[in-house]
């Protein structure tokens, strides 16, 4: 299992369009990808879960990955959340 912290940098947080980007990125990996916010775990491959997370700008989240490609998944998810969401 791998854990990495990330800060939501998007001005609008993770709303519908960015949530879809999160799900698409997480789905590229075989590993289980979870996002932890305020002590709650959200499946990063589920659009409903990501929308329910309601992450806003400057929220600190933790990416937890488990599986064969966990390191690549964690790095890609942090990069997306900190740099790639619009």
PDB file of N, CA, C and O in Angstrom:
ATOM      1  N   UNK A   1       0.850  -1.183   0.000  1.00  0.00           N
ATOM      2  CA  UNK A   1       0.000   0.000   0.000  1.00  0.00           C
ATOM      3  C   UNK A   1       0.893   1.242   0.000  1.00  0.00           C
ATOM      4  O   UNK A   1       1.947   1.276   0.635  1.00  0.00           O
ATOM      5  N   UNK A   2       0.448   2.233  -0.714  1.00  0.00           N
ATOM      6  CA  UNK A   2       1.188   3.492  -0.799  1.00  0.00           C
ATOM      7  C   UNK A   2       0.231   4.636  -0.461  1.00  0.00           C
ATOM      8  O   UNK A   2      -0.939   4.610  -0.843  1.00  0.00           O
ATOM      9  N   UNK A   3       0.734   5.630   0.250  1.00  0.00           N
ATOM     10  CA  UNK A   3      -0.061   6.818   0.576  1.00  0.00           C
ATOM     11  C   UNK A   3       0.724   8.062   0.202  1.00  0.00           C
ATOM     12  O   UNK A   3       1.921   8.167   0.471  1.00  0.00           O
ATOM     13  N   UNK A   4       0.027   9.006  -0.426  1.00  0.00           N
ATOM     14  CA  UNK A   4       0.636  10.297  -0.769  1.00  0.00           C
ATOM     15  C   UNK A   4      -0.387  11.390  -0.485  1.00  0.00           C
ATOM     16  O   UNK A   4      -1.580  11.225  -0.740  1.00  0.00           O
ATOM     17  N   UNK A   5       0.091  12.492   0.040  1.00  0.00           N
ATOM     18  CA  UNK A   5      -0.790  13.634   0.301  1.00  0.00           C
ATOM     19  C   UNK A   5      -0.802  14.560  -0.904  1.00  0.00           C
ATOM     20  O   UNK A   5       0.174  14.648  -1.649  1.00  0.00           O
ATOM     21  N   UNK A   6      -1.921  15.248  -1.081  1.00  0.00           N
ATOM     22  CA  UNK A   6      -2.060  16.219  -2.168  1.00  0.00           C
ATOM     23  C   UNK A   6      -2.947  17.357  -1.680  1.00  0.00           C
ATOM     24  O   UNK A   6      -3.778  17.184  -0.788  1.00  0.00           O
ATOM     25  N   UNK A   7      -2.753  18.509  -2.279  1.00  0.00           N
ATOM     26  CA  UNK A   7      -3.585  19.682  -2.000  1.00  0.00           C
ATOM     27  C   UNK A   7      -4.380  19.987  -3.262  1.00  0.00           C
ATOM     28  O   UNK A   7      -3.820  20.063  -4.356  1.00  0.00           O
ATOM     29  N   UNK A   8      -5.688  20.160  -3.103  1.00  0.00           N
ATOM     30  CA  UNK A   8      -6.537  20.517  -4.245  1.00  0.00           C
ATOM     31  C   UNK A   8      -6.206  21.955  -4.626  1.00  0.00           C
ATOM     32  O   UNK A   8      -6.429  22.874  -3.837  1.00  0.00           O
ATOM     33  N   UNK A   9      -5.679  22.152  -5.822  1.00  0.00           N
ATOM     34  CA  UNK A   9      -5.255  23.485  -6.260  1.00  0.00           C
ATOM     35  C   UNK A   9      -6.285  24.177  -7.146  1.00  0.00           C
ATOM     36  O   UNK A   9      -6.231  25.394  -7.321  1.00  0.00           O
ATOM     37  N   UNK A  10      -7.212  23.423  -7.699  1.00  0.00           N
ATOM     38  CA  UNK A  10      -8.210  23.989  -8.603  1.00  0.00           C
ATOM     39  C   UNK A  10      -9.056  25.036  -7.886  1.00  0.00           C
ATOM     40  O   UNK A  10      -9.536  24.806  -6.776  1.00  0.00           O
ATOM     41  N   UNK A  11      -9.232  26.183  -8.526  1.00  0.00           N
ATOM     42  CA  UNK A  11     -10.033  27.275  -7.950  1.00  0.00           C
ATOM     43  C   UNK A  11     -11.451  26.828  -7.605  1.00  0.00           C
ATOM     44  O   UNK A  11     -12.043  27.307  -6.637  1.00  0.00           O
ATOM     45  N   UNK A  12     -11.987  25.913  -8.398  1.00  0.00           N
ATOM     46  CA  UNK A  12     -13.379  25.480  -8.207  1.00  0.00           C
ATOM     47  C   UNK A  12     -13.484  24.153  -7.471  1.00  0.00           C
ATOM     48  O   UNK A  12     -14.581  23.608  -7.342  1.00  0.00           O
ATOM     49  N   UNK A  13     -12.365  23.622  -6.986  1.00  0.00           N
ATOM     50  CA  UNK A  13     -12.398  22.350  -6.280  1.00  0.00           C
ATOM     51  C   UNK A  13     -12.634  21.201  -7.244  1.00  0.00           C
ATOM     52  O   UNK A  13     -12.376  21.319  -8.442  1.00  0.00           O
ATOM     53  N   UNK A  14     -13.122  20.098  -6.718  1.00  0.00           N
ATOM     54  CA  UNK A  14     -13.389  18.926  -7.553  1.00  0.00           C
ATOM     55  C   UNK A  14     -14.894  18.811  -7.728  1.00  0.00           C
ATOM     56  O   UNK A  14     -15.577  18.135  -6.958  1.00  0.00           O
ATOM     57  N   UNK A  15     -15.395  19.481  -8.752  1.00  0.00           N
ATOM     58  CA  UNK A  15     -16.822  19.428  -9.098  1.00  0.00           C
ATOM     59  C   UNK A  15     -16.984  18.438 -10.242  1.00  0.00           C
ATOM     60  O   UNK A  15     -16.106  17.598 -10.436  1.00  0.00           O
ATOM     61  N   UNK A  16     -18.061  18.501 -11.000  1.00  0.00           N
ATOM     62  CA  UNK A  16     -18.405  17.474 -11.991  1.00  0.00           C
ATOM     63  C   UNK A  16     -17.303  17.181 -13.010  1.00  0.00           C
ATOM     64  O   UNK A  16     -16.884  16.031 -13.142  1.00  0.00           O
ATOM     65  N   UNK A  17     -16.836  18.179 -13.718  1.00  0.00           N
ATOM     66  CA  UNK A  17     -15.835  17.928 -14.766  1.00  0.00           C
ATOM     67  C   UNK A  17     -14.514  17.412 -14.182  1.00  0.00           C
ATOM     68  O   UNK A  17     -13.998  16.408 -14.673  1.00  0.00           O
ATOM     69  N   UNK A  18     -13.949  18.055 -13.161  1.00  0.00           N
ATOM     70  CA  UNK A  18     -12.727  17.509 -12.574  1.00  0.00           C
ATOM     71  C   UNK A  18     -12.928  16.115 -11.963  1.00  0.00           C
ATOM     72  O   UNK A  18     -12.018  15.287 -11.992  1.00  0.00           O
ATOM     73  N   UNK A  19     -14.107  15.861 -11.417  1.00  0.00           N
ATOM     74  CA  UNK A  19     -14.378  14.529 -10.853  1.00  0.00           C
ATOM     75  C   UNK A  19     -14.271  13.466 -11.933  1.00  0.00           C
ATOM     76  O   UNK A  19     -13.746  12.380 -11.689  1.00  0.00           O
ATOM     77  N   UNK A  20     -14.763  13.770 -13.118  1.00  0.00           N
ATOM     78  CA  UNK A  20     -14.664  12.832 -14.234  1.00  0.00           C
ATOM     79  C   UNK A  20     -13.195  12.596 -14.598  1.00  0.00           C
ATOM     80  O   UNK A  20     -12.808  11.470 -14.908  1.00  0.00           O
ATOM     81  N   UNK A  21     -12.385  13.643 -14.562  1.00  0.00           N
ATOM     82  CA  UNK A  21     -10.950  13.495 -14.835  1.00  0.00           C
ATOM     83  C   UNK A  21     -10.283  12.596 -13.799  1.00  0.00           C
ATOM     84  O   UNK A  21      -9.425  11.782 -14.138  1.00  0.00           O
ATOM     85  N   UNK A  22     -10.676  12.745 -12.545  1.00  0.00           N
ATOM     86  CA  UNK A  22     -10.130  11.907 -11.476  1.00  0.00           C
ATOM     87  C   UNK A  22     -10.473  10.441 -11.730  1.00  0.00           C
ATOM     88  O   UNK A  22      -9.607   9.571 -11.634  1.00  0.00           O
ATOM     89  N   UNK A  23     -11.732  10.172 -12.054  1.00  0.00           N
ATOM     90  CA  UNK A  23     -12.181   8.798 -12.303  1.00  0.00           C
ATOM     91  C   UNK A  23     -11.462   8.201 -13.512  1.00  0.00           C
ATOM     92  O   UNK A  23     -11.026   7.050 -13.471  1.00  0.00           O
ATOM     93  N   UNK A  24     -11.338   8.977 -14.580  1.00  0.00           N
ATOM     94  CA  UNK A  24     -10.648   8.479 -15.781  1.00  0.00           C
ATOM     95  C   UNK A  24      -9.194   8.139 -15.478  1.00  0.00           C
ATOM     96  O   UNK A  24      -8.690   7.106 -15.918  1.00  0.00           O
ATOM     97  N   UNK A  25      -8.521   9.005 -14.727  1.00  0.00           N
ATOM     98  CA  UNK A  25      -7.111   8.757 -14.394  1.00  0.00           C
ATOM     99  C   UNK A  25      -6.982   7.526 -13.497  1.00  0.00           C
ATOM    100  O   UNK A  25      -6.139   6.666 -13.749  1.00  0.00           O
ATOM    101  N   UNK A  26      -7.797   7.434 -12.466  1.00  0.00           N
ATOM    102  CA  UNK A  26      -7.728   6.289 -11.548  1.00  0.00           C
ATOM    103  C   UNK A  26      -8.025   4.978 -12.266  1.00  0.00           C
ATOM    104  O   UNK A  26      -7.446   3.942 -11.941  1.00  0.00           O
ATOM    105  N   UNK A  27      -8.924   5.026 -13.234  1.00  0.00           N
ATOM    106  CA  UNK A  27      -9.333   3.817 -13.959  1.00  0.00           C
ATOM    107  C   UNK A  27      -8.253   3.287 -14.898  1.00  0.00           C
ATOM    108  O   UNK A  27      -8.370   2.171 -15.404  1.00  0.00           O
ATOM    109  N   UNK A  28      -7.217   4.063 -15.133  1.00  0.00           N
ATOM    110  CA  UNK A  28      -6.108   3.610 -15.976  1.00  0.00           C
ATOM    111  C   UNK A  28      -5.253   2.558 -15.267  1.00  0.00           C
ATOM    112  O   UNK A  28      -4.454   1.870 -15.902  1.00  0.00           O
ATOM    113  N   UNK A  29      -5.426   2.439 -13.960  1.00  0.00           N
ATOM    114  CA  UNK A  29      -4.559   1.579 -13.164  1.00  0.00           C
ATOM    115  C   UNK A  29      -5.303   0.357 -12.643  1.00  0.00           C
ATOM    116  O   UNK A  29      -6.509   0.397 -12.396  1.00  0.00           O
ATOM    117  N   UNK A  30      -4.555  -0.727 -12.484  1.00  0.00           N
ATOM    118  CA  UNK A  30      -5.118  -1.965 -11.932  1.00  0.00           C
ATOM    119  C   UNK A  30      -5.322  -1.841 -10.426  1.00  0.00           C
ATOM    120  O   UNK A  30      -6.215  -2.473  -9.861  1.00  0.00           O
ATOM    121  N   UNK A  31      -4.511  -1.043  -9.791  1.00  0.00           N
ATOM    122  CA  UNK A  31      -4.549  -0.893  -8.337  1.00  0.00           C
ATOM    123  C   UNK A  31      -5.866  -0.297  -7.861  1.00  0.00           C
ATOM    124  O   UNK A  31      -6.554   0.417  -8.591  1.00  0.00           O
ATOM    125  N   UNK A  32      -6.196  -0.614  -6.608  1.00  0.00           N
ATOM    126  CA  UNK A  32      -7.300   0.069  -5.947  1.00  0.00           C
ATOM    127  C   UNK A  32      -6.805   1.481  -5.639  1.00  0.00           C
ATOM    128  O   UNK A  32      -5.693   1.657  -5.140  1.00  0.00           O
ATOM    129  N   UNK A  33      -7.623   2.477  -5.932  1.00  0.00           N
ATOM    130  CA  UNK A  33      -7.246   3.868  -5.686  1.00  0.00           C
ATOM    131  C   UNK A  33      -8.331   4.504  -4.820  1.00  0.00           C
ATOM    132  O   UNK A  33      -9.488   4.604  -5.228  1.00  0.00           O
ATOM    133  N   UNK A  34      -7.944   4.927  -3.634  1.00  0.00           N
ATOM    134  CA  UNK A  34      -8.867   5.584  -2.716  1.00  0.00           C
ATOM    135  C   UNK A  34      -8.371   6.993  -2.438  1.00  0.00           C
ATOM    136  O   UNK A  34      -7.169   7.258  -2.438  1.00  0.00           O
ATOM    137  N   UNK A  35      -9.314   7.886  -2.201  1.00  0.00           N
ATOM    138  CA  UNK A  35      -8.978   9.241  -1.767  1.00  0.00           C
ATOM    139  C   UNK A  35      -9.576   9.412  -0.379  1.00  0.00           C
ATOM    140  O   UNK A  35     -10.755   9.136  -0.158  1.00  0.00           O
ATOM    141  N   UNK A  36      -8.751   9.868   0.551  1.00  0.00           N
ATOM    142  CA  UNK A  36      -9.197  10.076   1.921  1.00  0.00           C
ATOM    143  C   UNK A  36      -9.290  11.575   2.169  1.00  0.00           C
ATOM    144  O   UNK A  36      -8.334  12.320   1.949  1.00  0.00           O
ATOM    145  N   UNK A  37     -10.463  12.001   2.633  1.00  0.00           N
ATOM    146  CA  UNK A  37     -10.689  13.410   2.978  1.00  0.00           C
ATOM    147  C   UNK A  37     -11.498  13.442   4.267  1.00  0.00           C
ATOM    148  O   UNK A  37     -12.543  12.799   4.368  1.00  0.00           O
ATOM    149  N   UNK A  38     -11.019  14.179   5.234  1.00  0.00           N
ATOM    150  CA  UNK A  38     -11.703  14.312   6.525  1.00  0.00           C
ATOM    151  C   UNK A  38     -12.009  12.954   7.159  1.00  0.00           C
ATOM    152  O   UNK A  38     -13.058  12.773   7.778  1.00  0.00           O
ATOM    153  N   UNK A  39     -11.087  12.002   6.999  1.00  0.00           N
ATOM    154  CA  UNK A  39     -11.254  10.692   7.610  1.00  0.00           C
ATOM    155  C   UNK A  39     -12.146   9.724   6.855  1.00  0.00           C
ATOM    156  O   UNK A  39     -12.298   8.573   7.264  1.00  0.00           O
ATOM    157  N   UNK A  40     -12.735  10.176   5.760  1.00  0.00           N
ATOM    158  CA  UNK A  40     -13.606   9.315   4.952  1.00  0.00           C
ATOM    159  C   UNK A  40     -12.876   8.868   3.697  1.00  0.00           C
ATOM    160  O   UNK A  40     -12.158   9.651   3.075  1.00  0.00           O
ATOM    161  N   UNK A  41     -13.062   7.595   3.324  1.00  0.00           N
ATOM    162  CA  UNK A  41     -12.440   7.052   2.117  1.00  0.00           C
ATOM    163  C   UNK A  41     -13.431   7.059   0.965  1.00  0.00           C
ATOM    164  O   UNK A  41     -14.598   6.702   1.128  1.00  0.00           O
ATOM    165  N   UNK A  42     -12.947   7.472  -0.209  1.00  0.00           N
ATOM    166  CA  UNK A  42     -13.771   7.533  -1.418  1.00  0.00           C
ATOM    167  C   UNK A  42     -13.072   6.757  -2.531  1.00  0.00           C
ATOM    168  O   UNK A  42     -11.874   6.924  -2.756  1.00  0.00           O
ATOM    169  N   UNK A  43     -13.825   5.911  -3.222  1.00  0.00           N
ATOM    170  CA  UNK A  43     -13.298   5.143  -4.346  1.00  0.00           C
ATOM    171  C   UNK A  43     -13.056   6.099  -5.503  1.00  0.00           C
ATOM    172  O   UNK A  43     -13.998   6.698  -6.022  1.00  0.00           O
ATOM    173  N   UNK A  44     -11.800   6.247  -5.912  1.00  0.00           N
ATOM    174  CA  UNK A  44     -11.456   7.200  -6.970  1.00  0.00           C
ATOM    175  C   UNK A  44     -11.919   6.746  -8.346  1.00  0.00           C
ATOM    176  O   UNK A  44     -11.822   7.505  -9.310  1.00  0.00           O
ATOM    177  N   UNK A  45     -12.418   5.527  -8.453  1.00  0.00           N
ATOM    178  CA  UNK A  45     -12.920   5.026  -9.735  1.00  0.00           C
ATOM    179  C   UNK A  45     -14.435   5.166  -9.838  1.00  0.00           C
ATOM    180  O   UNK A  45     -15.041   4.678 -10.792  1.00  0.00           O
ATOM    181  N   UNK A  46     -15.048   5.830  -8.858  1.00  0.00           N
ATOM    182  CA  UNK A  46     -16.501   6.025  -8.825  1.00  0.00           C
ATOM    183  C   UNK A  46     -16.837   7.512  -8.890  1.00  0.00           C
ATOM    184  O   UNK A  46     -16.482   8.276  -7.993  1.00  0.00           O
ATOM    185  N   UNK A  47     -17.517   7.912  -9.949  1.00  0.00           N
ATOM    186  CA  UNK A  47     -17.888   9.328 -10.102  1.00  0.00           C
ATOM    187  C   UNK A  47     -18.782   9.789  -8.952  1.00  0.00           C
ATOM    188  O   UNK A  47     -18.654  10.918  -8.479  1.00  0.00           O
ATOM    189  N   UNK A  48     -19.679   8.925  -8.508  1.00  0.00           N
ATOM    190  CA  UNK A  48     -20.578   9.283  -7.404  1.00  0.00           C
ATOM    191  C   UNK A  48     -19.772   9.527  -6.126  1.00  0.00           C
ATOM    192  O   UNK A  48     -20.018  10.494  -5.405  1.00  0.00           O
ATOM    193  N   UNK A  49     -18.817   8.650  -5.851  1.00  0.00           N
ATOM    194  CA  UNK A  49     -17.993   8.808  -4.650  1.00  0.00           C
ATOM    195  C   UNK A  49     -17.196  10.104  -4.692  1.00  0.00           C
ATOM    196  O   UNK A  49     -17.121  10.822  -3.695  1.00  0.00           O
ATOM    197  N   UNK A  50     -16.605  10.404  -5.835  1.00  0.00           N
ATOM    198  CA  UNK A  50     -15.790  11.616  -5.951  1.00  0.00           C
ATOM    199  C   UNK A  50     -16.655  12.868  -5.826  1.00  0.00           C
ATOM    200  O   UNK A  50     -16.239  13.847  -5.208  1.00  0.00           O
ATOM    201  N   UNK A  51     -17.837  12.845  -6.398  1.00  0.00           N
ATOM    202  CA  UNK A  51     -18.750  13.992  -6.265  1.00  0.00           C
ATOM    203  C   UNK A  51     -19.169  14.177  -4.799  1.00  0.00           C
ATOM    204  O   UNK A  51     -19.274  15.307  -4.321  1.00  0.00           O
ATOM    205  N   UNK A  52     -19.406  13.075  -4.096  1.00  0.00           N
ATOM    206  CA  UNK A  52     -19.808  13.148  -2.687  1.00  0.00           C
ATOM    207  C   UNK A  52     -18.687  13.676  -1.791  1.00  0.00           C
ATOM    208  O   UNK A  52     -18.946  14.219  -0.717  1.00  0.00           O
ATOM    209  N   UNK A  53     -17.450  13.514  -2.235  1.00  0.00           N
ATOM    210  CA  UNK A  53     -16.300  13.970  -1.459  1.00  0.00           C
ATOM    211  C   UNK A  53     -16.340  15.487  -1.254  1.00  0.00           C
ATOM    212  O   UNK A  53     -15.926  15.985  -0.207  1.00  0.00           O
ATOM    213  N   UNK A  54     -16.834  16.212  -2.244  1.00  0.00           N
ATOM    214  CA  UNK A  54     -16.998  17.670  -2.159  1.00  0.00           C
ATOM    215  C   UNK A  54     -15.703  18.393  -1.769  1.00  0.00           C
ATOM    216  O   UNK A  54     -15.699  19.230  -0.866  1.00  0.00           O
ATOM    217  N   UNK A  55     -14.618  18.065  -2.451  1.00  0.00           N
ATOM    218  CA  UNK A  55     -13.336  18.713  -2.170  1.00  0.00           C
ATOM    219  C   UNK A  55     -13.310  20.119  -2.761  1.00  0.00           C
ATOM    220  O   UNK A  55     -13.723  20.332  -3.901  1.00  0.00           O
ATOM    221  N   UNK A  56     -12.825  21.067  -1.979  1.00  0.00           N
ATOM    222  CA  UNK A  56     -12.717  22.455  -2.426  1.00  0.00           C
ATOM    223  C   UNK A  56     -11.242  22.864  -2.434  1.00  0.00           C
ATOM    224  O   UNK A  56     -10.381  22.145  -1.926  1.00  0.00           O
ATOM    225  N   UNK A  57     -10.973  24.020  -3.015  1.00  0.00           N
ATOM    226  CA  UNK A  57      -9.595  24.510  -3.111  1.00  0.00           C
ATOM    227  C   UNK A  57      -8.928  24.508  -1.740  1.00  0.00           C
ATOM    228  O   UNK A  57      -9.524  24.890  -0.733  1.00  0.00           O
ATOM    229  N   UNK A  58      -7.678  24.066  -1.735  1.00  0.00           N
ATOM    230  CA  UNK A  58      -6.815  24.001  -0.556  1.00  0.00           C
ATOM    231  C   UNK A  58      -7.131  22.859   0.406  1.00  0.00           C
ATOM    232  O   UNK A  58      -6.492  22.754   1.453  1.00  0.00           O
ATOM    233  N   UNK A  59      -8.097  22.001   0.082  1.00  0.00           N
ATOM    234  CA  UNK A  59      -8.319  20.807   0.899  1.00  0.00           C
ATOM    235  C   UNK A  59      -7.107  19.894   0.778  1.00  0.00           C
ATOM    236  O   UNK A  59      -6.569  19.706  -0.314  1.00  0.00           O
ATOM    237  N   UNK A  60      -6.679  19.328   1.904  1.00  0.00           N
ATOM    238  CA  UNK A  60      -5.622  18.318   1.860  1.00  0.00           C
ATOM    239  C   UNK A  60      -6.288  16.953   1.814  1.00  0.00           C
ATOM    240  O   UNK A  60      -7.150  16.640   2.635  1.00  0.00           O
ATOM    241  N   UNK A  61      -5.881  16.153   0.852  1.00  0.00           N
ATOM    242  CA  UNK A  61      -6.417  14.808   0.723  1.00  0.00           C
ATOM    243  C   UNK A  61      -5.247  13.825   0.698  1.00  0.00           C
ATOM    244  O   UNK A  61      -4.100  14.207   0.468  1.00  0.00           O
ATOM    245  N   UNK A  62      -5.559  12.567   0.936  1.00  0.00           N
ATOM    246  CA  UNK A  62      -4.555  11.512   0.870  1.00  0.00           C
ATOM    247  C   UNK A  62      -4.971  10.522  -0.202  1.00  0.00           C
ATOM    248  O   UNK A  62      -6.117  10.075  -0.241  1.00  0.00           O
ATOM    249  N   UNK A  63      -4.036  10.187  -1.064  1.00  0.00           N
ATOM    250  CA  UNK A  63      -4.249   9.173  -2.088  1.00  0.00           C
ATOM    251  C   UNK A  63      -3.700   7.863  -1.531  1.00  0.00           C
ATOM    252  O   UNK A  63      -2.527   7.787  -1.167  1.00  0.00           O
ATOM    253  N   UNK A  64      -4.542   6.833  -1.463  1.00  0.00           N
ATOM    254  CA  UNK A  64      -4.107   5.511  -1.010  1.00  0.00           C
ATOM    255  C   UNK A  64      -4.252   4.545  -2.178  1.00  0.00           C
ATOM    256  O   UNK A  64      -5.331   4.413  -2.755  1.00  0.00           O
ATOM    257  N   UNK A  65      -3.171   3.880  -2.516  1.00  0.00           N
ATOM    258  CA  UNK A  65      -3.211   2.925  -3.621  1.00  0.00           C
ATOM    259  C   UNK A  65      -2.696   1.574  -3.150  1.00  0.00           C
ATOM    260  O   UNK A  65      -1.771   1.488  -2.341  1.00  0.00           O
ATOM    261  N   UNK A  66      -3.313   0.521  -3.672  1.00  0.00           N
ATOM    262  CA  UNK A  66      -2.909  -0.838  -3.340  1.00  0.00           C
ATOM    263  C   UNK A  66      -2.975  -1.686  -4.596  1.00  0.00           C
ATOM    264  O   UNK A  66      -4.024  -1.776  -5.234  1.00  0.00           O
ATOM    265  N   UNK A  67      -1.851  -2.315  -4.957  1.00  0.00           N
ATOM    266  CA  UNK A  67      -1.850  -3.190  -6.120  1.00  0.00           C
ATOM    267  C   UNK A  67      -0.523  -3.161  -6.853  1.00  0.00           C
ATOM    268  O   UNK A  67       0.444  -2.546  -6.404  1.00  0.00           O
ATOM    269  N   UNK A  68      -0.499  -3.837  -7.989  1.00  0.00           N
ATOM    270  CA  UNK A  68       0.734  -3.998  -8.763  1.00  0.00           C
ATOM    271  C   UNK A  68       1.342  -2.680  -9.233  1.00  0.00           C
ATOM    272  O   UNK A  68       2.564  -2.537  -9.272  1.00  0.00           O
ATOM    273  N   UNK A  69       0.501  -1.727  -9.586  1.00  0.00           N
ATOM    274  CA  UNK A  69       0.999  -0.447 -10.102  1.00  0.00           C
ATOM    275  C   UNK A  69       0.701   0.707  -9.141  1.00  0.00           C
ATOM    276  O   UNK A  69       0.447   1.835  -9.564  1.00  0.00           O
ATOM    277  N   UNK A  70       0.737   0.404  -7.843  1.00  0.00           N
ATOM    278  CA  UNK A  70       0.338   1.385  -6.829  1.00  0.00           C
ATOM    279  C   UNK A  70       1.186   2.650  -6.843  1.00  0.00           C
ATOM    280  O   UNK A  70       0.658   3.747  -6.661  1.00  0.00           O
ATOM    281  N   UNK A  71       2.484   2.516  -7.053  1.00  0.00           N
ATOM    282  CA  UNK A  71       3.341   3.707  -7.047  1.00  0.00           C
ATOM    283  C   UNK A  71       3.011   4.626  -8.219  1.00  0.00           C
ATOM    284  O   UNK A  71       2.865   5.835  -8.042  1.00  0.00           O
ATOM    285  N   UNK A  72       2.894   4.059  -9.406  1.00  0.00           N
ATOM    286  CA  UNK A  72       2.553   4.859 -10.590  1.00  0.00           C
ATOM    287  C   UNK A  72       1.183   5.502 -10.426  1.00  0.00           C
ATOM    288  O   UNK A  72       0.983   6.653 -10.813  1.00  0.00           O
ATOM    289  N   UNK A  73       0.246   4.765  -9.856  1.00  0.00           N
ATOM    290  CA  UNK A  73      -1.105   5.298  -9.649  1.00  0.00           C
ATOM    291  C   UNK A  73      -1.081   6.475  -8.677  1.00  0.00           C
ATOM    292  O   UNK A  73      -1.704   7.506  -8.931  1.00  0.00           O
ATOM    293  N   UNK A  74      -0.368   6.324  -7.574  1.00  0.00           N
ATOM    294  CA  UNK A  74      -0.307   7.392  -6.571  1.00  0.00           C
ATOM    295  C   UNK A  74       0.333   8.650  -7.142  1.00  0.00           C
ATOM    296  O   UNK A  74      -0.170   9.755  -6.935  1.00  0.00           O
ATOM    297  N   UNK A  75       1.432   8.486  -7.854  1.00  0.00           N
ATOM    298  CA  UNK A  75       2.129   9.635  -8.443  1.00  0.00           C
ATOM    299  C   UNK A  75       1.234  10.341  -9.459  1.00  0.00           C
ATOM    300  O   UNK A  75       1.151  11.569  -9.466  1.00  0.00           O
ATOM    301  N   UNK A  76       0.569   9.575 -10.310  1.00  0.00           N
ATOM    302  CA  UNK A  76      -0.302  10.162 -11.335  1.00  0.00           C
ATOM    303  C   UNK A  76      -1.484  10.899 -10.716  1.00  0.00           C
ATOM    304  O   UNK A  76      -1.873  11.965 -11.194  1.00  0.00           O
ATOM    305  N   UNK A  77      -2.050  10.341  -9.665  1.00  0.00           N
ATOM    306  CA  UNK A  77      -3.208  10.976  -9.031  1.00  0.00           C
ATOM    307  C   UNK A  77      -2.815  12.285  -8.341  1.00  0.00           C
ATOM    308  O   UNK A  77      -3.541  13.276  -8.430  1.00  0.00           O
ATOM    309  N   UNK A  78      -1.681  12.290  -7.661  1.00  0.00           N
ATOM    310  CA  UNK A  78      -1.219  13.526  -7.014  1.00  0.00           C
ATOM    311  C   UNK A  78      -0.963  14.595  -8.069  1.00  0.00           C
ATOM    312  O   UNK A  78      -1.364  15.747  -7.903  1.00  0.00           O
ATOM    313  N   UNK A  79      -0.299  14.216  -9.146  1.00  0.00           N
ATOM    314  CA  UNK A  79      -0.011  15.180 -10.213  1.00  0.00           C
ATOM    315  C   UNK A  79      -1.302  15.753 -10.790  1.00  0.00           C
ATOM    316  O   UNK A  79      -1.404  16.961 -10.999  1.00  0.00           O
ATOM    317  N   UNK A  80      -2.281  14.900 -11.045  1.00  0.00           N
ATOM    318  CA  UNK A  80      -3.557  15.368 -11.590  1.00  0.00           C
ATOM    319  C   UNK A  80      -4.236  16.344 -10.628  1.00  0.00           C
ATOM    320  O   UNK A  80      -4.687  17.413 -11.039  1.00  0.00           O
ATOM    321  N   UNK A  81      -4.307  15.978  -9.367  1.00  0.00           N
ATOM    322  CA  UNK A  81      -5.032  16.805  -8.395  1.00  0.00           C
ATOM    323  C   UNK A  81      -4.317  18.129  -8.135  1.00  0.00           C
ATOM    324  O   UNK A  81      -4.969  19.155  -7.939  1.00  0.00           O
ATOM    325  N   UNK A  82      -3.000  18.119  -8.132  1.00  0.00           N
ATOM    326  CA  UNK A  82      -2.269  19.352  -7.841  1.00  0.00           C
ATOM    327  C   UNK A  82      -1.998  20.211  -9.069  1.00  0.00           C
ATOM    328  O   UNK A  82      -1.785  21.417  -8.942  1.00  0.00           O
ATOM    329  N   UNK A  83      -2.001  19.603 -10.269  1.00  0.00           N
ATOM    330  CA  UNK A  83      -1.623  20.366 -11.460  1.00  0.00           C
ATOM    331  C   UNK A  83      -2.622  20.289 -12.608  1.00  0.00           C
ATOM    332  O   UNK A  83      -2.687  21.203 -13.430  1.00  0.00           O
ATOM    333  N   UNK A  84      -3.400  19.216 -12.676  1.00  0.00           N
ATOM    334  CA  UNK A  84      -4.151  18.964 -13.895  1.00  0.00           C
ATOM    335  C   UNK A  84      -5.620  19.315 -13.904  1.00  0.00           C
ATOM    336  O   UNK A  84      -6.245  19.297 -14.964  1.00  0.00           O
ATOM    337  N   UNK A  85      -6.187  19.630 -12.769  1.00  0.00           N
ATOM    338  CA  UNK A  85      -7.623  19.935 -12.740  1.00  0.00           C
ATOM    339  C   UNK A  85      -7.865  21.399 -13.066  1.00  0.00           C
ATOM    340  O   UNK A  85      -7.137  22.279 -12.606  1.00  0.00           O
ATOM    341  N   UNK A  86      -8.877  21.647 -13.849  1.00  0.00           N
ATOM    342  CA  UNK A  86      -9.181  23.022 -14.252  1.00  0.00           C
ATOM    343  C   UNK A  86     -10.509  23.441 -13.665  1.00  0.00           C
ATOM    344  O   UNK A  86     -10.953  24.569 -13.884  1.00  0.00           O
TER     345      UNK A  86
END
